Protein backbone atom coordinates (compact mmCIF):
# COMPACT_ATOMS: atom_id res chain seq x y z
CA UNK A 1 0.00 0.00 0.00
CA UNK A 2 1.21 3.44 -0.62
CA UNK A 3 0.71 6.73 1.08
CA UNK A 4 -1.84 9.19 -0.15
CA UNK A 5 -0.63 9.77 2.53
CA UNK A 6 1.36 6.48 2.59
CA UNK A 7 -0.06 3.31 4.01
CA UNK A 8 2.29 0.58 5.14
CA UNK A 9 3.99 -1.45 2.41
CA UNK A 10 3.47 -2.62 -1.16
CA UNK A 11 0.91 -5.42 -1.52
CA UNK A 12 1.86 -8.61 -3.32
CA UNK A 13 -0.38 -11.52 -4.22
CA UNK A 14 -0.16 -14.72 -2.21
CA UNK A 15 2.48 -16.88 -3.89
CA UNK A 16 4.28 -14.03 -5.70
CA UNK A 17 7.99 -13.59 -5.15
CA UNK A 18 8.88 -11.29 -2.27
CA UNK A 19 10.14 -7.93 -3.58
CA UNK A 20 13.20 -7.99 -1.31
CA UNK A 21 11.78 -5.31 0.97
CA UNK A 22 9.08 -5.18 3.62
CA UNK A 23 5.71 -5.85 2.01
CA UNK A 24 2.08 -6.82 2.66
CA UNK A 25 0.39 -9.94 1.36
CA UNK A 26 -3.30 -10.68 0.83
CA UNK A 27 -4.34 -14.07 2.20
CA UNK A 28 -6.69 -15.67 4.68
CA UNK A 29 -4.59 -18.85 4.87
CA UNK A 30 -2.48 -18.90 8.08
CA UNK A 31 0.20 -21.10 6.47
CA UNK A 32 0.58 -18.70 3.54
CA UNK A 33 0.72 -15.80 6.00
CA UNK A 34 3.48 -17.55 7.98
CA UNK A 35 5.50 -18.08 4.79
CA UNK A 36 5.01 -14.43 3.84
CA UNK A 37 6.08 -13.20 7.27
CA UNK A 38 9.17 -15.41 7.07
CA UNK A 39 9.95 -13.78 3.70
CA UNK A 40 9.56 -10.24 5.10
CA UNK A 41 5.85 -9.40 5.10
CA UNK A 42 4.94 -6.99 7.86
CA UNK A 43 1.22 -6.85 7.16
CA UNK A 44 -1.41 -9.38 6.13
CA UNK A 45 -4.53 -8.21 4.30
CA UNK A 46 -7.52 -10.41 5.09
CA UNK A 47 -10.62 -10.05 2.90
CA UNK A 48 -13.89 -10.66 4.75
CA UNK A 49 -17.18 -11.42 3.04
CA UNK A 50 -19.48 -12.20 5.95
CA UNK A 51 -18.17 -11.79 9.49
CA UNK A 52 -14.83 -10.91 11.05
CA UNK A 53 -13.95 -14.51 12.02
CA UNK A 54 -11.26 -14.87 9.30
CA UNK A 55 -9.53 -11.74 10.59
CA UNK A 56 -9.81 -12.93 14.20
CA UNK A 57 -8.29 -16.31 13.26
CA UNK A 58 -5.50 -14.56 11.35
CA UNK A 59 -4.70 -12.36 14.37
CA UNK A 60 -4.23 -15.48 16.49
CA UNK A 61 -2.14 -17.17 13.79
CA UNK A 62 0.06 -14.07 13.52
CA UNK A 63 0.67 -14.10 17.28
CA UNK A 64 1.81 -17.71 17.05
CA UNK A 65 3.98 -16.98 14.00
CA UNK A 66 5.63 -14.01 15.72
CA UNK A 67 6.43 -16.14 18.76
CA UNK A 68 7.85 -18.97 16.64
CA UNK A 69 10.00 -16.57 14.57
CA UNK A 70 11.20 -14.55 17.55
CA UNK A 71 9.45 -11.37 16.41
CA UNK A 72 8.03 -8.85 18.85
CA UNK A 73 4.38 -9.30 19.73
CA UNK A 74 2.40 -7.14 17.30
CA UNK A 75 5.25 -6.82 14.78
CA UNK A 76 2.96 -7.96 11.96
CA UNK A 77 -0.03 -5.75 11.21
CA UNK A 78 -3.47 -6.84 10.06
CA UNK A 79 -5.37 -5.07 7.28
CA UNK A 80 -9.09 -5.78 7.04
CA UNK A 81 -10.69 -5.60 3.59
CA UNK A 82 -14.47 -5.52 3.44
CA UNK A 83 -15.25 -7.64 0.38
CA UNK A 84 -18.97 -8.28 0.61
CA UNK A 85 -22.26 -6.70 1.65
CA UNK A 86 -22.70 -8.80 4.82
CA UNK A 87 -19.32 -7.69 6.18
CA UNK A 88 -20.16 -4.05 5.44
CA UNK A 89 -23.44 -4.33 7.32
CA UNK A 90 -21.65 -5.85 10.32
CA UNK A 91 -19.55 -2.69 10.64
CA UNK A 92 -22.67 -0.91 11.90
CA UNK A 93 -22.96 -3.18 14.94
CA UNK A 94 -19.67 -5.06 15.34
CA UNK A 95 -16.11 -3.85 15.41
CA UNK A 96 -13.00 -5.75 14.46
CA UNK A 97 -11.20 -6.17 17.78
CA UNK A 98 -7.61 -7.04 17.00
CA UNK A 99 -5.11 -4.55 18.42
CA UNK A 100 -2.87 -5.32 15.45
CA UNK A 101 -5.45 -3.87 13.02
CA UNK A 102 -3.54 -1.18 11.12
CA UNK A 103 -5.89 -0.28 8.26
CA UNK A 104 -9.28 -1.02 6.77
CA UNK A 105 -10.47 -0.94 3.20
CA UNK A 106 -13.19 -1.93 0.81
CA UNK A 107 -13.13 -3.73 -2.51
CA UNK A 108 -15.93 -2.16 -4.54
CA UNK A 109 -15.88 -5.17 -6.88
CA UNK A 110 -17.28 -7.21 -3.96
CA UNK A 111 -20.43 -5.15 -4.37
CA UNK A 112 -21.11 -5.83 -8.05
CA UNK A 113 -24.75 -4.78 -7.86
CA UNK A 114 -24.94 -2.06 -10.48
CA UNK A 115 -23.36 -0.95 -13.71
CA UNK A 116 -19.70 -1.99 -14.14
CA UNK A 117 -17.37 0.75 -12.97
CA UNK A 118 -20.18 2.71 -11.40
CA UNK A 119 -20.66 3.69 -7.81
CA UNK A 120 -24.28 2.79 -7.16
CA UNK A 121 -26.24 3.16 -3.92
CA UNK A 122 -25.19 -0.18 -2.35
CA UNK A 123 -21.51 0.47 -3.07
CA UNK A 124 -21.79 4.02 -1.80
CA UNK A 125 -23.48 2.94 1.45
CA UNK A 126 -20.96 0.14 2.01
CA UNK A 127 -18.05 2.50 1.34
CA UNK A 128 -19.56 5.01 3.75
CA UNK A 129 -19.76 2.37 6.48
CA UNK A 130 -16.10 1.50 5.95
CA UNK A 131 -15.08 5.17 6.03
CA UNK A 132 -17.06 5.70 9.25
CA UNK A 133 -15.66 2.57 10.91
CA UNK A 134 -12.12 3.59 9.95
CA UNK A 135 -12.66 7.06 11.37
CA UNK A 136 -14.15 5.63 14.59
CA UNK A 137 -11.18 3.29 14.99
CA UNK A 138 -8.73 6.02 13.89
CA UNK A 139 -7.40 3.85 11.10
CA UNK A 140 -6.28 4.68 7.57
CA UNK A 141 -8.94 3.59 5.05
CA UNK A 142 -8.45 2.62 1.41
CA UNK A 143 -10.69 1.99 -1.55
CA UNK A 144 -10.10 -0.39 -4.47
CA UNK A 145 -12.02 -1.88 -7.40
CA UNK A 146 -13.82 -0.49 -10.44
CA UNK A 147 -14.72 3.16 -9.97
CA UNK A 148 -12.54 3.65 -6.90
CA UNK A 149 -10.24 6.24 -8.47
CA UNK A 150 -11.10 9.65 -9.82
CA UNK A 151 -9.48 10.74 -13.11
CA UNK A 152 -6.90 12.57 -10.96
CA UNK A 153 -5.89 9.25 -9.36
CA UNK A 154 -7.38 10.00 -5.93
CA UNK A 155 -10.03 7.96 -4.09
CA UNK A 156 -13.38 8.56 -5.82
CA UNK A 157 -15.36 8.62 -2.57
CA UNK A 158 -14.84 11.19 0.17
CA UNK A 159 -13.58 9.85 3.48
CA UNK A 160 -10.92 7.57 2.02
CA UNK A 161 -7.34 8.57 2.67
CA UNK A 162 -5.25 5.87 1.03
CA UNK A 163 -4.87 3.81 -2.12
CA UNK A 164 -4.03 0.12 -2.39
CA UNK A 165 -1.04 -0.43 -4.68
CA UNK A 166 0.72 -3.46 -6.05
CA UNK A 167 4.38 -4.36 -5.54
CA UNK A 168 5.35 -2.03 -8.39
CA UNK A 169 3.71 0.95 -6.70
CA UNK A 170 0.80 1.05 -9.17
CA UNK A 171 -2.78 1.46 -7.96
CA UNK A 172 -4.58 -1.89 -7.89
CA UNK A 173 -7.76 -0.28 -9.14
CA UNK A 174 -8.32 -0.53 -12.91
CA UNK A 175 -7.83 2.76 -14.74
C-alpha positions in Angstrom: 0.0 0.0 0.0 1.2 3.4 -0.6 0.7 6.7 1.1 -1.8 9.2 -0.2 -0.6 9.8 2.5 1.4 6.5 2.6 -0.1 3.3 4.0 2.3 0.6 5.1 4.0 -1.5 2.4 3.5 -2.6 -1.2 0.9 -5.4 -1.5 1.9 -8.6 -3.3 -0.4 -11.5 -4.2 -0.2 -14.7 -2.2 2.5 -16.9 -3.9 4.3 -14.0 -5.7 8.0 -13.6 -5.2 8.9 -11.3 -2.3 10.1 -7.9 -3.6 13.2 -8.0 -1.3 11.8 -5.3 1.0 9.1 -5.2 3.6 5.7 -5.9 2.0 2.1 -6.8 2.7 0.4 -9.9 1.4 -3.3 -10.7 0.8 -4.3 -14.1 2.2 -6.7 -15.7 4.7 -4.6 -18.8 4.9 -2.5 -18.9 8.1 0.2 -21.1 6.5 0.6 -18.7 3.5 0.7 -15.8 6.0 3.5 -17.5 8.0 5.5 -18.1 4.8 5.0 -14.4 3.8 6.1 -13.2 7.3 9.2 -15.4 7.1 9.9 -13.8 3.7 9.6 -10.2 5.1 5.8 -9.4 5.1 4.9 -7.0 7.9 1.2 -6.8 7.2 -1.4 -9.4 6.1 -4.5 -8.2 4.3 -7.5 -10.4 5.1 -10.6 -10.1 2.9 -13.9 -10.7 4.8 -17.2 -11.4 3.0 -19.5 -12.2 6.0 -18.2 -11.8 9.5 -14.8 -10.9 11.1 -14.0 -14.5 12.0 -11.3 -14.9 9.3 -9.5 -11.7 10.6 -9.8 -12.9 14.2 -8.3 -16.3 13.3 -5.5 -14.6 11.4 -4.7 -12.4 14.4 -4.2 -15.5 16.5 -2.1 -17.2 13.8 0.1 -14.1 13.5 0.7 -14.1 17.3 1.8 -17.7 17.1 4.0 -17.0 14.0 5.6 -14.0 15.7 6.4 -16.1 18.8 7.9 -19.0 16.6 10.0 -16.6 14.6 11.2 -14.6 17.5 9.4 -11.4 16.4 8.0 -8.9 18.8 4.4 -9.3 19.7 2.4 -7.1 17.3 5.3 -6.8 14.8 3.0 -8.0 12.0 0.0 -5.8 11.2 -3.5 -6.8 10.1 -5.4 -5.1 7.3 -9.1 -5.8 7.0 -10.7 -5.6 3.6 -14.5 -5.5 3.4 -15.2 -7.6 0.4 -19.0 -8.3 0.6 -22.3 -6.7 1.7 -22.7 -8.8 4.8 -19.3 -7.7 6.2 -20.2 -4.1 5.4 -23.4 -4.3 7.3 -21.7 -5.8 10.3 -19.5 -2.7 10.6 -22.7 -0.9 11.9 -23.0 -3.2 14.9 -19.7 -5.1 15.3 -16.1 -3.8 15.4 -13.0 -5.7 14.5 -11.2 -6.2 17.8 -7.6 -7.0 17.0 -5.1 -4.5 18.4 -2.9 -5.3 15.4 -5.4 -3.9 13.0 -3.5 -1.2 11.1 -5.9 -0.3 8.3 -9.3 -1.0 6.8 -10.5 -0.9 3.2 -13.2 -1.9 0.8 -13.1 -3.7 -2.5 -15.9 -2.2 -4.5 -15.9 -5.2 -6.9 -17.3 -7.2 -4.0 -20.4 -5.1 -4.4 -21.1 -5.8 -8.0 -24.7 -4.8 -7.9 -24.9 -2.1 -10.5 -23.4 -1.0 -13.7 -19.7 -2.0 -14.1 -17.4 0.7 -13.0 -20.2 2.7 -11.4 -20.7 3.7 -7.8 -24.3 2.8 -7.2 -26.2 3.2 -3.9 -25.2 -0.2 -2.4 -21.5 0.5 -3.1 -21.8 4.0 -1.8 -23.5 2.9 1.4 -21.0 0.1 2.0 -18.1 2.5 1.3 -19.6 5.0 3.8 -19.8 2.4 6.5 -16.1 1.5 5.9 -15.1 5.2 6.0 -17.1 5.7 9.2 -15.7 2.6 10.9 -12.1 3.6 9.9 -12.7 7.1 11.4 -14.2 5.6 14.6 -11.2 3.3 15.0 -8.7 6.0 13.9 -7.4 3.8 11.1 -6.3 4.7 7.6 -8.9 3.6 5.0 -8.5 2.6 1.4 -10.7 2.0 -1.6 -10.1 -0.4 -4.5 -12.0 -1.9 -7.4 -13.8 -0.5 -10.4 -14.7 3.2 -10.0 -12.5 3.6 -6.9 -10.2 6.2 -8.5 -11.1 9.7 -9.8 -9.5 10.7 -13.1 -6.9 12.6 -11.0 -5.9 9.2 -9.4 -7.4 10.0 -5.9 -10.0 8.0 -4.1 -13.4 8.6 -5.8 -15.4 8.6 -2.6 -14.8 11.2 0.2 -13.6 9.8 3.5 -10.9 7.6 2.0 -7.3 8.6 2.7 -5.3 5.9 1.0 -4.9 3.8 -2.1 -4.0 0.1 -2.4 -1.0 -0.4 -4.7 0.7 -3.5 -6.0 4.4 -4.4 -5.5 5.4 -2.0 -8.4 3.7 0.9 -6.7 0.8 1.1 -9.2 -2.8 1.5 -8.0 -4.6 -1.9 -7.9 -7.8 -0.3 -9.1 -8.3 -0.5 -12.9 -7.8 2.8 -14.7 
